[in-house]
Amino acid sequence: MDPFGLFCTGALLACGLYWFVCLLGPAEQKGKRAVDLSGGSISAEKVQDNYKQYWSFFRQPKEIETAEKVPDFVDTFYNLVTDIYEWGWGQSFHFSPSIRGKSHRDATRLHEEMAVDLIEVKPGDRVLDVGCGVGGPMRAIAAHSRANVVGITINEYQVNRARLHNKKAGLDSLCEVVCGNFLEMPFKDNTFDGAYSIEATCHAPKLEEVYAEVFRVLKPGSLYVSYEWVTTDSYRGDNPEHVEVIQGIERGDALPGLRNYKDIAEVAKKVGFEVVKEKDLAKPPALPWWTRLKMGRIAYWRNHILVTVLASIGIAPKGTVDVHEMLFKTADYLTRGGDSGIFSPMHMILLRKPQVPPTQS
């Protein structure tokens, strides 16, 4: 090959490598890049150890039943997966029904906007995001409603990411992020005009504890909507394949245990809520929410090669490959749960905190 041809070939390879490593896969504009993958608040040299500790949690079933252990367990999980979620999925860590003719991003935004429309808040109202992650839903909801949204997440790394994104989006005047446990929220009673949680309360060891906290901080008469992860009426506990799928979802998503859809309303009533509406948003005529997981399999292998290369040369922490592989396996369990109809990540329940009874004269 002549020198010019060799130069062109080298330049093409260099550009291709730069695109593959530095530009490929940012989940959203100004989002995460592959070279920025980390273990969140965990130092790079401890990512692999923390991954092993995460899995050891499931080898001790009694630990899952110990509520005080769960927050640290969930915090570790989100340190391990937050960057990978942002890079490969986006800033909204949840599912949404597919909408014919709409992109995944648009379908996600509409799913989020529906949550705030259901709770009927007005511009200037104070709204609580229970388990806000890096704030994708918060920003969509604030932009749509012009309400003041306060998000809470247990993971400090997510707090910092959310604040960064809020500022970049020009929504930091409407969006506030607090680091805390949604089982013991640092807010006064009767503080918020509305609240929502999007696929977040599944991490609570006992649903009544988080529902009771939301009830406490809501103003009387205010609405709360939650999209819950549940097993459906198609799930059979005596079916080994069903059990395998649900346990795979639990292990891969830091869940103390999935609940049956029938339990959600009973828990809500137990803490004092009135049930306004309940509906599984994953059921037809909604289009399957799991098609996005199926369509992403080629991207997974492409990204897995990249993560492996970056980890082998020391750019990504050791253990990142294991975490990425875990998430791919979990995606398969989620797809099987959706295909079989035994699992839904969007069982919607709309609740109202009753008005304070009138005082007796």
matplotlib code that plots the C-alpha trace (Angstrom):
import matplotlib.pyplot as plt

x = [0.0, 1.3, 2.0, -1.1, -3.3, -1.7, -2.3, -5.9, -6.5, -4.8, -6.9, -10.1, -9.2, -8.3, -11.6, -13.5, -11.8, -12.6, -16.2, -16.5, -14.9, -15.7, -19.0, -20.8, -23.8, -24.5, -28.0, -29.2, -27.7, -25.0, -25.4, -22.9, -20.1, -18.5, -15.2, -17.0, -18.4, -17.8, -19.0, -20.9, -19.7, -17.7, -14.0, -12.9, -10.8, -13.7, -16.4, -15.7, -15.8, -19.1, -20.6, -19.7, -21.2, -24.4, -24.8, -24.0, -27.2, -29.2, -27.3, -28.7, -32.5, -33.0, -31.0, -33.7, -36.3, -34.2, -35.5, -32.6, -30.2, -32.2, -31.4, -27.6, -28.2, -30.3, -27.7, -24.9, -27.0, -27.5, -23.8, -23.0, -25.7, -26.4, -23.7, -24.6, -28.3, -27.6, -25.2, -27.3, -30.9, -31.4, -32.0, -35.4, -34.8, -38.2, -40.3, -43.3, -45.7, -44.6, -46.5, -46.9, -45.1, -43.4, -39.8, -38.8, -37.9, -41.3, -43.2, -41.2, -42.0, -45.7, -45.8, -44.2, -46.5, -49.5, -48.4, -48.5, -51.7, -53.3, -52.5, -53.9, -51.2, -51.0, -48.1, -46.3, -47.5, -45.0, -44.8, -42.8, -40.9, -40.5, -37.3, -36.2, -33.0, -31.0, -34.2, -35.4, -39.1, -38.6, -37.4, -40.2, -42.8, -41.5, -41.3, -44.8, -46.6, -44.4, -44.8, -41.9, -40.7, -38.7, -37.1, -35.6, -33.1, -31.1, -28.0, -25.7, -24.2, -27.6, -28.3, -25.2, -26.0, -29.6, -28.5, -26.1, -28.8, -31.3, -28.8, -28.0, -31.7, -32.3, -34.8, -32.9, -35.2, -38.1, -36.3, -34.8, -33.0, -32.6, -30.5, -32.5, -34.4, -38.0, -38.9, -37.9, -38.3, -36.8, -40.0, -42.6, -46.2, -48.7, -46.0, -46.8, -49.6, -49.1, -46.7, -45.8, -43.4, -42.5, -41.2, -39.4, -41.3, -40.6, -37.3, -39.1, -39.0, -42.5, -44.8, -46.9, -43.8, -43.2, -46.9, -47.3, -44.5, -46.0, -49.4, -47.7, -46.1, -49.1, -51.6, -55.1, -57.1, -53.9, -53.3, -50.5, -49.9, -47.6, -46.5, -45.7, -43.8, -46.1, -46.8, -50.1, -53.1, -51.2, -48.4, -48.4, -46.2, -46.2, -44.8, -41.0, -40.5, -42.6, -40.6, -37.3, -38.3, -39.6, -36.5, -34.3, -36.0, -35.6, -31.9, -31.1, -33.0, -32.3, -35.8, -36.5, -39.4, -42.1, -45.6, -48.9, -51.0, -53.9, -51.9, -51.3, -54.7, -55.0, -51.7, -52.8, -56.1, -54.3, -52.3, -55.3, -55.5, -58.6, -58.2, -59.3, -58.3, -56.3, -55.2, -52.4, -51.0, -49.1, -52.3, -53.7, -54.5, -51.1, -48.3, -45.6, -43.2, -40.5, -40.0, -37.3, -35.4, -35.6, -34.5, -31.5, -29.8, -27.5, -26.6, -25.9, -23.2, -21.7, -21.6, -20.4, -17.4, -16.7, -17.0, -14.7, -12.1, -12.3, -12.1, -9.1, -7.1, -8.1, -10.4, -13.6, -13.4, -12.9, -16.3, -18.1, -18.1, -19.9, -22.4, -23.2, -23.6, -25.9, -28.1, -28.3, -29.4, -32.0, -33.3, -33.9, -35.9, -37.9, -38.7, -39.8, -42.0, -43.6, -44.0, -45.7, -47.8, -46.8, -45.1, -45.9, -43.7, -46.6, -49.5, -50.9, -52.7, -54.1, -54.7, -56.1, -55.3, -58.7, -59.6, -59.3, -62.7, -64.5, -64.2, -67.2, -68.8]
y = [0.0, 3.4, 6.0, 8.0, 4.9, 3.8, 7.2, 7.2, 3.7, 4.7, 7.9, 6.0, 3.4, 6.2, 8.0, 4.8, 4.0, 7.5, 7.2, 3.7, 4.6, 8.3, 8.9, 5.6, 5.2, 8.4, 7.8, 11.4, 14.6, 15.6, 12.2, 9.6, 8.4, 5.0, 6.4, 7.9, 4.7, 4.4, 2.7, 5.8, 6.7, 3.5, 3.9, 2.2, -0.4, -1.5, -1.9, -5.7, -6.3, -4.4, -6.4, -9.6, -8.3, -7.4, -11.0, -12.4, -10.7, -13.1, -16.1, -15.2, -15.1, -14.0, -10.8, -9.9, -10.0, -7.7, -4.2, -2.3, -4.0, -3.2, 0.6, -0.1, -3.0, -0.7, 2.1, -0.3, -1.5, 2.1, 2.9, -0.1, 0.5, 4.2, 5.1, 2.0, 2.9, 6.4, 5.4, 2.6, 3.5, 7.2, 9.4, 7.9, 4.6, 3.0, 1.4, 2.8, 1.3, 1.4, 3.9, 3.4, 6.2, 7.5, 7.2, 5.5, 8.9, 10.4, 7.4, 7.7, 11.4, 10.9, 8.2, 10.6, 13.5, 11.3, 10.7, 14.4, 15.0, 12.3, 14.1, 17.4, 19.8, 23.4, 25.6, 26.6, 23.6, 21.6, 18.0, 15.0, 12.5, 9.4, 7.7, 10.2, 8.5, 10.9, 13.0, 12.2, 12.0, 15.1, 17.2, 16.1, 16.7, 20.1, 21.3, 20.0, 21.2, 24.1, 22.6, 22.7, 19.1, 17.8, 14.5, 12.1, 9.3, 7.2, 7.3, 10.4, 9.8, 10.1, 13.3, 14.8, 13.6, 14.8, 18.3, 18.4, 17.4, 19.9, 22.7, 21.7, 21.6, 25.0, 23.5, 23.8, 26.6, 24.1, 20.9, 20.2, 16.9, 15.5, 12.6, 10.4, 7.2, 7.4, 5.2, 8.1, 11.3, 14.6, 16.5, 18.0, 16.7, 18.0, 19.6, 18.6, 19.3, 16.0, 13.1, 10.4, 7.4, 5.7, 2.2, 3.1, 1.8, -1.8, -1.3, -0.9, -4.0, -3.2, -1.2, 0.1, 1.9, 4.1, 4.6, 5.7, 8.3, 9.6, 9.9, 11.8, 14.5, 15.0, 17.8, 16.6, 16.2, 15.7, 12.9, 10.4, 8.1, 5.2, 2.9, -0.4, -3.6, -6.5, -10.1, -10.4, -12.8, -15.0, -15.8, -19.2, -19.9, -23.6, -23.1, -23.4, -21.3, -18.5, -18.6, -18.5, -15.4, -13.5, -14.4, -13.4, -10.0, -9.6, -10.4, -8.2, -5.2, -5.1, -6.0, -7.4, -9.3, -8.6, -8.1, -9.4, -6.7, -7.6, -6.4, -2.8, -1.3, -3.2, -1.7, 1.8, 1.6, 0.2, 3.5, 5.7, 6.4, 6.4, 4.4, 6.7, 4.5, 1.3, 0.0, -2.0, 0.2, -2.7, -4.5, -4.2, -2.0, -0.7, -2.0, -4.2, -2.3, -5.0, -4.6, -2.0, -4.7, -7.1, -4.5, -3.6, -7.0, -6.1, -2.9, -4.9, -7.1, -4.0, -2.3, -5.4, -5.6, -1.9, -2.3, -5.3, -3.4, -0.4, -2.5, -4.5, -1.3, 0.3, 3.0, 1.4, -0.2, -3.9, -5.3, -3.2, -6.1, -8.3, -5.6, -5.1, -8.9, -9.0, -6.3, -8.1, -11.3, -9.3, -7.8, -11.4, -12.2, -9.0, -9.8, -13.3, -11.8, -9.4, -12.1, -14.5, -11.8, -12.8, -9.5, -5.8, -2.8, -0.3, -1.3, 2.2, 3.2, 6.6, 7.5, 10.4, 11.6, 12.3, 15.8, 16.6, 15.9, 19.1, 20.2, 19.9, 23.2]
z = [0.0, -0.9, 1.9, 1.1, 1.2, 4.4, 6.0, 4.9, 6.3, 9.6, 9.8, 9.2, 11.9, 14.3, 13.7, 14.0, 17.3, 18.6, 17.7, 19.2, 22.5, 23.0, 21.2, 20.9, 23.2, 25.0, 26.2, 25.7, 24.5, 27.0, 28.7, 29.8, 27.6, 27.7, 28.9, 31.9, 33.3, 37.0, 40.2, 41.4, 44.9, 45.1, 44.4, 41.2, 43.0, 45.1, 42.4, 41.9, 45.7, 46.0, 43.1, 45.0, 48.2, 46.3, 45.1, 48.5, 49.8, 47.8, 49.1, 52.6, 52.2, 55.8, 55.1, 52.6, 55.3, 57.5, 56.6, 58.0, 55.5, 52.4, 52.1, 52.0, 49.5, 47.2, 47.5, 46.5, 43.5, 42.2, 42.7, 40.4, 37.7, 37.5, 34.9, 32.8, 32.9, 31.8, 29.1, 27.6, 28.5, 29.3, 32.3, 33.1, 34.8, 34.0, 31.3, 29.4, 26.9, 23.3, 21.2, 17.5, 15.6, 18.7, 19.7, 23.0, 24.4, 23.4, 24.9, 28.1, 28.4, 27.8, 30.4, 32.9, 32.0, 32.5, 36.1, 37.0, 35.0, 37.2, 40.4, 39.1, 40.3, 39.2, 38.3, 41.5, 43.5, 45.4, 44.2, 45.6, 43.4, 45.5, 44.4, 41.7, 40.4, 38.2, 37.7, 34.1, 35.1, 37.4, 34.6, 32.2, 34.9, 35.9, 32.3, 31.6, 34.7, 35.9, 39.4, 41.9, 42.1, 45.0, 44.4, 47.0, 46.3, 48.7, 46.4, 46.8, 43.4, 41.8, 43.7, 42.1, 38.7, 39.0, 40.0, 37.1, 34.6, 36.2, 35.7, 32.1, 31.3, 32.8, 35.3, 38.5, 39.7, 39.5, 40.5, 43.9, 44.9, 48.4, 49.5, 51.8, 52.6, 51.4, 54.4, 56.7, 54.6, 56.0, 55.3, 57.6, 57.8, 55.2, 53.0, 49.4, 47.0, 45.2, 44.9, 42.4, 42.3, 39.0, 39.5, 42.7, 45.7, 44.6, 46.5, 49.8, 52.0, 53.2, 50.9, 53.8, 55.2, 52.2, 51.6, 55.2, 54.7, 51.5, 53.3, 56.2, 54.0, 51.7, 52.3, 53.1, 49.8, 47.7, 45.2, 45.0, 42.0, 41.9, 39.0, 40.8, 39.8, 40.4, 39.6, 37.7, 37.9, 35.4, 37.8, 39.4, 42.4, 41.6, 38.1, 38.2, 35.1, 36.6, 39.9, 38.0, 36.0, 39.0, 41.1, 38.2, 38.1, 41.9, 41.9, 38.9, 40.1, 43.9, 44.9, 48.4, 46.8, 44.2, 45.3, 43.8, 42.2, 44.6, 47.6, 46.4, 47.1, 50.4, 51.6, 50.5, 52.4, 55.5, 55.8, 55.3, 51.5, 49.5, 46.2, 43.3, 40.4, 39.7, 36.3, 34.8, 32.2, 30.6, 29.5, 25.9, 24.1, 25.3, 23.1, 24.8, 27.0, 26.7, 22.9, 23.7, 25.6, 22.7, 20.2, 22.3, 22.2, 19.3, 21.2, 24.3, 22.6, 21.0, 24.4, 26.2, 23.9, 24.6, 28.3, 28.3, 26.3, 28.6, 31.7, 30.4, 29.7, 33.0, 31.9, 33.3, 36.8, 37.3, 37.9, 35.3, 32.9, 35.6, 36.3, 32.6, 32.1, 35.1, 33.6, 30.3, 32.0, 33.9, 30.7, 29.5, 32.6, 32.2, 28.6, 29.6, 32.3, 29.8, 27.1, 29.5, 31.1, 34.7, 35.4, 35.0, 35.8, 35.6, 37.7, 38.3, 41.5, 42.1, 45.8, 47.7, 51.3, 52.8, 53.8, 57.5, 59.1, 60.0, 63.6, 65.8, 66.9]

ax = plt.figure().add_subplot(projection="3d")
ax.plot(x, y, z, "-o")
ax.set_aspect("equal")
plt.show()
